[in-house]
Amino acid sequence: MKKTAIVSCYFQPNYGSMLQALATQMALDELGYDNETICIDGLNREIRSAKIRYFARASLTSDILLSKAGMAMARMRRKLSRGTYTQMMQARLQAFSDFQTEHFRMSGCYGSRAELTQACDEKYSAVLVGSDQLWLPANIAADYYTLSFVPDSVNTIAYATSFGQAQLPRASERAAMKFLSRIRHIGVREKSGQKIVARLTGRRVPIVADPTLLFDGREWMRVQQEAPLFEGKYIFCYFLGNNPLHRKFASRLSAETGCRIVALQHVDEYVRSDEDYADETPWSVGPGDFLNLIRNAQWVLTDSYHCTAFSMQYERKFFTFRRYHRKTKQSTNSRLDTLLAQCGVTERLLSGEEEISACTGLEIDFADVHSRIARLRDYSWKYLTDALEDRKETDLKINAVRAVNSN
């Protein structure tokens, strides 16, 4: 019997990326599908070269490109630097590597796209791409997460895949029109993605739950320890963006509540303001430990989609901040807007300038949050089941989708 192949960003040392990739594997396991994640090692050089060519052509004007440029500079600094910072980064990377080795079921290494295409024809009944921001312009240019290598005879599925921004550059749009038309079943994560697909292809596709939301907090205990990593009351801070105002908000909240601050530093790049605001700054933290830090916190402050999602799963008092302030069409803020609207907690989105006393009094109706997530989860399981069984109606029931996402 042929397997289902997963195309995901399992290798990225980012907590949300690795957990959503694992959740996709868990979902297929739950549905009883024999599956494996395609190993990217043999294709990585080709994919990276295509991305480099894209960035060389692109104008560095968008938030996404500026962020990627900052990350590239950070990687260069890590290679050139010596001492504690480099050692601590290596400890974090090792924690990710250990988690990946323990939890992911990988395919063999494919040395070329042609070899992978042949494997799809011979070995796989379906290839599923998802989720996360896998259809960013650079990834479209790299032409891997587009599933263009999959033969027409093999079922193709996009599950909760995101463009990462509200509008694509023209060259990316032209490429997207082609690959979106080839994918048989498409479910996206944000309303902006739903609009992009409709405009480029005329297809009305559903918004489905991020794969991490297909499982509740109890089910995520399988990858984390029961005992808290830190005792006592603390504020957990997980900021990917470089915004000192968000760190200052954390300091003000700490002064108001008496909770110490536990923060993960320099997550995507070196950030100077990460250095001097937290009481505890653990480094050897894998994705399971990341969940533990959220689950046992009194407060969670973040600019991360997945940290926000898990904060709601574990009923933590949380505030989410916009990572990007410029209102460009390339901004990734849409995913946070969609998630918070789906869960009925849009008031948890802050700028960082708010008065602490006004914020601490805001309550969260977690019964309502869980009810909303449950409805979206049920619909998403049905979409995934229908797509895997290659039922054509999965892309059509837009009224049901609207009902789920408007509640």
Secondary structure, DSSP 8 states (H G I E B T S, - for coil): --EEEEE--TTSS-HHHHHHHHHHHHHHHHTT--EEEEE-GGGHHHHHHHHHHHHHHS-TTSHHHHHHHHHHHHHHHHHH--SHHHHHHHHHHHHHHHHHHHH--EEEE--SHHHHHHHHHHHEEEEEE-SSSTTSHHHHHHTSTT-TTS-TTSEEEEEEE--SSS---HHHHHHHHHHHHH-SEEEESSHHHHHHHHHHH-----B---GGGGS-TTGGGGGS-SS-SS-S-EEEEE--S--HHHHHHHHHHHHHH--EEEEE-SSSS--GGGSSS-SB------HHHHHHHHHT-SEEEES-HHHHHHHHHTT-EEEEE-S--S--TT-STHHHHHHHHHTT-GGGEE-S-S-HHHHHT----HHHHHHHHHHHHHHHHHHHHHHHTT-GGGGT-HHHHHHHHH-
